Amino acid sequence: MIRWWGPSDSGLNAPSPHLPKGWSMQKGILLFAAVAVLCPEAARAAPCYVAYVHGKLSSSPGSGRSNLTPGSGATDTDRRNYWRHGPSDTYGDFVLYSGIARGCAVLVTGYDGTAAFWDAAAAGSVAQQINAFVAQNAVPDGQLVLVGHSMGGLVARWIVNNGVGGAAYYNYNGDYAAVARKTKTVITVATPHLGSPDADAVYGTSDALCGNFVGALAGWLGERTDATYWLRTFQLEYASASGSWMGDAGRSRTMYTIATRRWDSGTGDSEDYLLAGSWECLGFVSHWYTPWRTTVPGDGLVFETGGAGQYSESGSATTAAFGARSWSNGQWVQGARRDWVRMDHDHHHARLDDQSLPLRDNVRGVNTSYFPGSYLGSFGLALQ
């Protein structure tokens, strides 16, 4: 059974630097309780509904599992821990600060993180969980916010794209149409919309010999999974082209992107060292189109441009063999889409809420510093 998370599950007695000035966790709980006493019908109807979709996994943080599907042995805590530093973390909990503390009804999905994003074990499973959540909470049409980190953003994009009548893969392995009907917006965080150079390296098609060598080691360690295969640059650049099989053109629900542009957040976490090393290793040679530097904006796994859904002239050795590509000249992923936030977080910290770093909000037209989950909760849930 899937557990729906609510305010009572949040650990809200801890002080928080993430909420607006003058607000506190305790005030939020008192307000929620007052509403429940004075108007129980309103308390049952959540002001917002959010479903979270995690990224590719070789082993999930805190659990060591690659499969977080309900019924697979993974627990609700395992699924939550992808978005925080373990069950005792009330400081860096992305789900807490973006959804639960806002009074939202929240679903934290889980799936087989080694499967291709479009597979029944990934998109099909997530769609099933979301539809159960929708039925349980009587979610009105056009009120659900889908939040996907990394490959989770592709899972959400694929479901909503192919929940539209006429899509080439309409309801491919689940009731995508029901999810699309209930969805208000899709928010993707550090998602490789046009592929990952690190996935290229795992399959030996990176432009960097160092990257290919390290990628081969990663392959021997189990990273050559269906998930990684379908995250290669060529796969997703072609899939996202006009009229291609990703089906973006028909998407009517707006996809808001949060692109990450810094490969070392500077905390010294082991994950940060790995991301920094990855980006350094991929930077030792020139790309086909433009000289590569480690200062090229990216989060250690994904180009900043790709995270925003924009093609760049930075192909891999595999795609170079195809010559000039008509779909790769600075165009954007099609369909309803907004280049929302560009932020200085690396791939690892983009799914947590433990760092306040500079960001640019292209919708609001502001530059500020913020925690990722808190910013999404403060300004993302109201996006239309």
NORMO-V519865 format. One record per residue. N is the residue number from 1. RES is the residue in three letters. PHI is phi in degrees with one decimal (NA if undefined). PSI is psi in degrees with one decimal (999 if undefined). OMEGA is omega in degrees with one decimal (999 if undefined). Layout:
# NORMO-V519865
n=[N:N]
res=[RES:RES]
phi=[PHI:PHI]
psi=[PSI:PSI]
omega=[OMEGA:OMEGA]
This chain:
# NORMO-V519865
n=[1:2:3:4:5:6:7:8:9:10:11:12:13:14:15:16:17:18:19:20:21:22:23:24:25:26:27:28:29:30:31:32:33:34:35:36:37:38:39:40:41:42:43:44:45:46:47:48:49:50:51:52:53:54:55:56:57:58:59:60:61:62:63:64:65:66:67:68:69:70:71:72:73:74:75:76:77:78:79:80:81:82:83:84:85:86:87:88:89:90:91:92:93:94:95:96:97:98:99:100:101:102:103:104:105:106:107:108:109:110:111:112:113:114:115:116:117:118:119:120:121:122:123:124:125:126:127:128:129:130:131:132:133:134:135:136:137:138:139:140:141:142:143:144:145:146:147:148:149:150:151:152:153:154:155:156:157:158:159:160:161:162:163:164:165:166:167:168:169:170:171:172:173:174:175:176:177:178:179:180:181:182:183:184:185:186:187:188:189:190:191:192:193:194:195:196:197:198:199:200:201:202:203:204:205:206:207:208:209:210:211:212:213:214:215:216:217:218:219:220:221:222:223:224:225:226:227:228:229:230:231:232:233:234:235:236:237:238:239:240:241:242:243:244:245:246:247:248:249:250:251:252:253:254:255:256:257:258:259:260:261:262:263:264:265:266:267:268:269:270:271:272:273:274:275:276:277:278:279:280:281:282:283:284:285:286:287:288:289:290:291:292:293:294:295:296:297:298:299:300:301:302:303:304:305:306:307:308:309:310:311:312:313:314:315:316:317:318:319:320:321:322:323:324:325:326:327:328:329:330:331:332:333:334:335:336:337:338:339:340:341:342:343:344:345:346:347:348:349:350:351:352:353:354:355:356:357:358:359:360:361:362:363:364:365:366:367:368:369:370:371:372:373:374:375:376:377:378:379:380:381:382:383:384]
res=[MET:ILE:ARG:TRP:TRP:GLY:PRO:SER:ASP:SER:GLY:LEU:ASN:ALA:PRO:SER:PRO:HIS:LEU:PRO:LYS:GLY:TRP:SER:MET:GLN:LYS:GLY:ILE:LEU:LEU:PHE:ALA:ALA:VAL:ALA:VAL:LEU:CYS:PRO:GLU:ALA:ALA:ARG:ALA:ALA:PRO:CYS:TYR:VAL:ALA:TYR:VAL:HIS:GLY:LYS:LEU:SER:SER:SER:PRO:GLY:SER:GLY:ARG:SER:ASN:LEU:THR:PRO:GLY:SER:GLY:ALA:THR:ASP:THR:ASP:ARG:ARG:ASN:TYR:TRP:ARG:HIS:GLY:PRO:SER:ASP:THR:TYR:GLY:ASP:PHE:VAL:LEU:TYR:SER:GLY:ILE:ALA:ARG:GLY:CYS:ALA:VAL:LEU:VAL:THR:GLY:TYR:ASP:GLY:THR:ALA:ALA:PHE:TRP:ASP:ALA:ALA:ALA:ALA:GLY:SER:VAL:ALA:GLN:GLN:ILE:ASN:ALA:PHE:VAL:ALA:GLN:ASN:ALA:VAL:PRO:ASP:GLY:GLN:LEU:VAL:LEU:VAL:GLY:HIS:SER:MET:GLY:GLY:LEU:VAL:ALA:ARG:TRP:ILE:VAL:ASN:ASN:GLY:VAL:GLY:GLY:ALA:ALA:TYR:TYR:ASN:TYR:ASN:GLY:ASP:TYR:ALA:ALA:VAL:ALA:ARG:LYS:THR:LYS:THR:VAL:ILE:THR:VAL:ALA:THR:PRO:HIS:LEU:GLY:SER:PRO:ASP:ALA:ASP:ALA:VAL:TYR:GLY:THR:SER:ASP:ALA:LEU:CYS:GLY:ASN:PHE:VAL:GLY:ALA:LEU:ALA:GLY:TRP:LEU:GLY:GLU:ARG:THR:ASP:ALA:THR:TYR:TRP:LEU:ARG:THR:PHE:GLN:LEU:GLU:TYR:ALA:SER:ALA:SER:GLY:SER:TRP:MET:GLY:ASP:ALA:GLY:ARG:SER:ARG:THR:MET:TYR:THR:ILE:ALA:THR:ARG:ARG:TRP:ASP:SER:GLY:THR:GLY:ASP:SER:GLU:ASP:TYR:LEU:LEU:ALA:GLY:SER:TRP:GLU:CYS:LEU:GLY:PHE:VAL:SER:HIS:TRP:TYR:THR:PRO:TRP:ARG:THR:THR:VAL:PRO:GLY:ASP:GLY:LEU:VAL:PHE:GLU:THR:GLY:GLY:ALA:GLY:GLN:TYR:SER:GLU:SER:GLY:SER:ALA:THR:THR:ALA:ALA:PHE:GLY:ALA:ARG:SER:TRP:SER:ASN:GLY:GLN:TRP:VAL:GLN:GLY:ALA:ARG:ARG:ASP:TRP:VAL:ARG:MET:ASP:HIS:ASP:HIS:HIS:HIS:ALA:ARG:LEU:ASP:ASP:GLN:SER:LEU:PRO:LEU:ARG:ASP:ASN:VAL:ARG:GLY:VAL:ASN:THR:SER:TYR:PHE:PRO:GLY:SER:TYR:LEU:GLY:SER:PHE:GLY:LEU:ALA:LEU:GLN]
phi=[NA:-87.1:-99.9:-86.9:-87.5:-135.8:-55.4:-70.8:-95.8:-95.8:69.5:-80.4:-81.6:-86.5:-64.8:-135.6:-87.3:-90.4:-88.8:-58.7:-58.5:89.3:-107.5:-149.8:-59.8:-62.0:-62.3:-63.1:-66.7:-61.8:-63.9:-60.6:-66.3:-63.8:-64.0:-63.2:-74.4:-79.0:-148.3:-60.1:-64.1:-66.9:-65.5:-71.9:-91.5:-65.1:-73.6:-158.9:-134.0:-132.7:-117.7:-105.7:-125.4:-74.3:-97.5:-56.8:-133.6:-104.8:-156.1:-74.8:-54.8:87.1:-128.4:74.2:-94.6:-101.2:-120.0:-106.3:-62.9:-56.4:92.5:-90.6:107.9:-74.6:-103.1:-58.8:-64.5:-57.5:-67.6:-63.7:-67.5:-60.1:-102.9:-159.2:-90.2:92.5:-65.1:-89.5:-83.1:-109.8:-100.1:-107.6:-84.2:-61.1:-64.5:-59.3:-82.3:-91.4:-131.5:-60.8:-68.1:-92.0:85.0:-75.9:-80.5:-125.1:-120.0:-106.7:-79.4:-144.8:-153.4:-76.8:-74.8:-102.8:-84.3:-61.2:-59.3:-89.8:-71.7:-60.3:-75.7:-114.2:-59.2:-62.2:-66.9:-64.0:-60.7:-63.1:-65.1:-64.8:-65.7:-66.6:-62.1:-60.4:-66.0:-64.0:-104.9:49.2:-66.6:-67.4:-59.5:68.5:-123.2:-92.9:-102.3:-98.9:-120.1:-125.1:-99.1:55.7:-62.3:-59.6:-66.4:-69.3:-58.7:-65.1:-61.1:-62.0:-62.8:-68.6:-58.0:-98.0:-101.5:-105.1:-53.1:95.4:-64.3:-60.3:-119.0:-55.3:48.5:-55.8:-142.4:173.7:-83.0:-65.7:-60.6:-65.0:-64.9:-60.3:-65.8:-81.5:-75.6:-94.0:-144.8:-115.1:-116.0:-105.5:-119.7:52.9:-92.4:-79.3:-57.5:-120.7:97.9:-123.0:-62.0:-73.1:-65.3:-58.7:-62.5:-59.9:-101.4:74.5:-114.1:-73.1:-74.5:-103.1:-61.6:-61.4:-61.4:-66.5:-65.2:-64.9:-62.0:-62.8:-61.4:-62.2:-62.3:-64.5:-88.5:103.2:-83.9:-81.4:-112.3:-58.6:-59.3:-64.9:-56.2:-86.4:-98.5:-66.7:-57.6:-61.2:-57.6:-83.3:-64.3:-69.2:-60.3:-89.6:-66.3:-55.5:79.7:-85.3:-77.0:-69.8:76.0:-66.8:-58.2:-86.9:-68.6:-100.5:-82.2:-70.2:-100.3:-101.0:-100.9:-113.9:-98.6:-105.6:-133.3:-134.2:-91.2:-144.5:-77.1:81.3:-96.1:83.3:-60.6:-59.5:-63.5:-66.9:-61.5:-65.3:-65.7:-63.6:-64.4:-60.3:-68.0:-63.4:-64.7:-74.2:-102.0:-81.7:-130.9:-86.9:-80.0:-62.1:-90.5:-130.4:-59.6:-92.3:-135.6:-68.6:-85.9:-59.5:-60.7:-177.4:-108.0:102.1:-130.1:-133.6:-63.7:-57.8:-61.3:-64.0:-65.4:-90.5:88.4:-112.1:-66.2:-131.7:-86.1:-135.4:-73.0:-103.7:-59.2:-64.2:-70.6:-60.5:-64.5:-90.1:72.9:-63.6:-105.8:-63.4:-95.2:-125.0:-127.0:87.0:-70.1:-111.3:-55.0:-80.2:84.8:-63.9:-157.7:-134.7:-78.9:-83.8:-123.5:-117.7:-132.9:-87.5:-104.4:-86.3:-61.4:-67.7:-78.6:-67.3:-99.2:-116.8:-131.5:-111.0:-136.5:-98.2:-129.7:-60.3:-147.4:-119.8:-100.2:-77.9:-82.5:-82.2:70.4:-130.7:-111.8:-156.2:-122.5:-160.6:-82.6:-58.6:-65.6:-63.1:-67.2:-60.9:-65.0:-75.2:-127.8:-87.6:-67.3:-88.7:-63.1:-116.7]
psi=[138.3:137.9:130.7:128.3:139.2:-176.8:-31.6:-12.2:7.5:-15.8:44.8:6.4:-4.8:143.1:149.9:132.4:1.6:-21.4:160.3:153.6:136.5:-7.3:157.8:162.0:-41.9:-40.5:-38.3:-42.4:-42.6:-41.6:-44.6:-42.0:-38.9:-41.4:-40.3:-38.3:-45.9:-28.2:79.7:-30.3:-41.0:-34.8:-34.6:-29.8:102.7:147.5:-14.8:157.8:125.9:132.1:129.9:137.2:116.4:175.6:-170.6:145.0:138.5:-35.4:131.7:140.7:127.9:-12.9:-23.4:8.6:147.2:-13.0:112.2:17.4:134.7:135.2:-6.7:-2.8:-16.8:145.4:169.8:-37.7:-40.0:-44.0:-41.5:-34.7:-17.1:-29.7:11.6:173.6:54.6:168.2:-20.9:-0.1:108.9:7.8:-45.0:25.8:105.4:-46.2:-40.2:-51.6:-21.8:-24.1:-59.3:-45.6:-13.0:1.1:10.8:150.6:127.6:137.2:127.2:104.8:164.4:147.1:-179.7:107.1:1.9:-4.5:157.1:146.1:-28.1:-4.9:158.9:-31.5:-11.7:-86.2:-41.4:-43.3:-42.3:-42.2:-41.0:-43.6:-41.5:-41.7:-34.2:-42.2:-43.2:-45.4:-42.6:-35.4:5.0:49.8:124.8:158.9:140.0:28.4:-3.5:131.5:124.3:127.1:120.0:130.0:135.5:-126.2:-22.8:-30.9:-35.1:-38.3:-48.8:-42.8:-44.3:-44.8:-49.1:-39.6:-44.6:19.1:10.3:130.1:135.2:-12.3:144.4:-32.4:43.5:126.0:46.6:-50.1:36.3:175.0:75.3:-34.6:-38.8:-40.0:-46.8:-38.6:-36.6:-18.3:136.9:-52.8:159.4:127.1:117.1:137.2:116.7:43.4:132.1:68.7:-28.6:25.6:168.0:129.3:-24.4:-35.0:-38.0:-44.3:-38.9:-31.2:12.1:20.2:15.9:156.5:-12.2:123.8:-39.9:-44.2:-41.4:-36.1:-48.9:-36.7:-38.7:-41.2:-42.8:-37.6:-42.9:-26.4:8.4:10.5:-9.5:78.3:169.8:-36.6:-49.8:-40.9:-42.4:2.0:3.5:151.6:-47.2:-43.0:-48.9:-29.4:-43.0:-43.9:-32.3:-3.1:158.0:124.4:2.9:-174.8:-9.9:-27.8:31.2:-33.7:-31.2:-2.5:122.5:-23.3:129.4:133.6:117.8:126.7:140.7:107.5:139.7:141.2:14.6:127.1:-2.3:105.5:-5.9:19.9:-16.8:5.8:151.3:-37.9:-36.2:-39.8:-40.7:-42.5:-42.6:-42.8:-38.3:-49.0:-37.4:-45.7:-38.5:-5.6:11.0:-16.3:173.0:148.9:170.3:-44.8:-52.0:149.7:135.5:138.2:154.4:-11.1:-2.4:127.4:126.6:169.4:14.7:-23.3:-27.5:136.2:146.1:-43.8:-44.7:-36.4:-25.4:-6.6:22.9:130.3:146.3:159.6:57.4:62.2:177.4:174.6:-34.7:-49.6:-26.4:-31.3:-17.3:-1.1:-159.6:128.9:123.0:-21.6:6.8:55.7:43.9:5.3:170.0:156.4:137.4:179.0:177.6:119.7:144.7:133.2:91.7:-67.8:139.2:122.1:155.0:37.9:151.3:178.0:-37.8:-49.5:-9.9:-23.2:6.8:179.1:42.6:3.2:128.5:109.6:163.7:143.8:159.7:123.1:108.7:-17.1:-46.6:-17.8:40.5:152.8:132.4:-176.9:137.8:163.3:140.0:-53.1:-40.2:-38.5:-41.3:-44.0:-37.5:-36.6:-14.3:-32.8:-24.2:-5.5:145.8:999]
omega=[177.6:179.2:174.0:-178.4:178.4:-176.3:-178.2:-177.8:-163.5:-172.3:-170.2:177.6:-178.9:175.3:-177.7:174.7:-170.5:-172.8:-178.5:-180.0:-179.6:-179.4:175.8:176.8:-177.5:178.6:179.9:179.9:179.0:178.9:179.1:180.0:179.4:178.3:-178.9:-178.9:-174.9:-175.8:-175.9:178.8:179.3:-179.7:-179.9:179.4:-177.7:179.3:-179.3:-177.4:-175.7:173.7:-176.7:-179.0:-177.2:-177.8:177.7:-178.5:160.6:168.7:-176.0:176.5:174.8:-178.3:-177.8:-178.0:172.0:-179.7:-179.4:179.7:173.2:-178.3:-179.3:-173.9:176.3:-178.0:174.2:178.5:176.1:-178.7:178.1:-173.9:173.5:-172.0:-178.1:178.8:178.0:-172.8:-179.5:-175.4:173.5:179.8:-174.1:-173.9:-178.0:-178.3:179.6:-171.6:179.0:-174.3:-173.4:-178.4:177.1:-179.5:-177.1:164.1:-167.7:171.9:173.9:-175.2:174.3:179.7:178.5:-175.2:174.6:-178.3:172.9:-174.0:-176.6:-172.6:177.1:-179.8:178.2:-177.2:-179.6:179.1:-180.0:178.7:179.2:179.6:179.9:-179.7:175.1:177.5:179.1:180.0:-178.3:-174.5:179.9:-177.7:178.4:176.6:175.1:-177.6:-176.1:174.7:176.3:179.5:-179.7:175.4:176.0:-179.0:176.5:175.5:175.6:176.4:-179.3:179.0:-179.6:-178.8:-176.3:177.0:-172.6:169.5:-179.1:178.8:-179.0:177.4:-176.8:-179.0:-179.2:179.3:-169.5:178.5:178.4:179.2:178.6:-175.7:179.0:178.3:-179.1:-179.3:-179.0:-173.8:171.8:-180.0:171.0:177.2:-179.6:-176.3:177.8:-176.8:178.3:-175.6:-179.1:174.6:-178.7:175.6:177.7:174.1:174.8:-177.4:180.0:179.6:173.0:-178.0:173.5:174.8:-174.6:178.6:177.8:179.7:179.7:178.7:178.8:177.5:177.3:176.4:178.3:177.7:178.0:-179.3:172.9:-178.8:176.8:179.8:175.3:179.6:-179.2:-178.7:-176.1:173.9:179.5:-175.6:-177.3:-178.3:-172.3:174.1:178.7:-178.6:-175.8:-179.3:180.0:178.4:-177.8:-163.9:177.7:173.3:-175.2:-170.9:-177.0:-176.7:-179.5:177.1:-174.3:175.0:178.0:-176.6:167.7:-177.1:-178.1:-168.7:-178.9:-173.1:177.1:-179.1:170.0:-177.8:-177.8:175.2:179.9:178.7:179.5:177.1:179.4:179.8:179.2:178.7:177.7:-176.5:177.1:-176.4:179.3:-175.7:-174.2:179.6:-179.4:172.5:-178.0:-174.5:-172.4:177.8:179.6:173.4:176.9:177.4:174.7:-174.9:178.2:-171.4:-177.1:178.7:-171.3:172.1:174.0:-179.8:-179.8:177.5:177.3:178.9:-179.0:175.8:175.7:179.5:-177.9:-175.3:176.2:-179.7:179.5:-177.3:179.8:-178.3:-178.5:179.1:-178.4:-176.1:-175.3:-177.3:-172.2:-177.7:178.3:179.1:179.6:170.3:-173.8:-179.7:179.2:-172.3:173.2:172.3:-167.9:-171.6:167.2:-174.5:-174.4:177.8:175.3:-173.0:-178.6:-174.7:177.8:-179.7:177.3:179.5:-171.7:179.7:171.5:-177.1:-179.0:174.2:175.9:176.6:-176.8:177.3:179.1:-179.5:-177.9:169.3:-178.7:171.4:-174.0:170.2:-174.1:-178.4:178.8:179.6:177.7:179.1:-177.2:-171.3:-177.0:-175.5:-179.0:-179.8:-178.5:999]
